């Protein structure tokens, strides 16, 4: 795993890092994965963050919207890139 200080450095590079999101179907719904420069797996999120239980997202689109929000936070240097209930609500995720 990459340290927070390293992520901040990578996020602030002149051209910026190349974040990639992958959405996948898991046993309890949809999840997402975020990698950096196609080699470093930063986040593997098979369930909805900030919610009780181990339930995945209902749709591929919900997982993608949340992954996009997390990438936006990483690009801004927000660490950790936590997702709040309010943010999930604003994305329309129940």
Secondary structure, DSSP 8 states (H G I E B T S, - for coil): ---HHHHHHHHTSSS---EEEEEEEETTEEEEEEEETTTEEEEEE-S-TTSSSS--BSSHHHHHHHHHHHHHHHHHT-SS----HHHHHHTT--
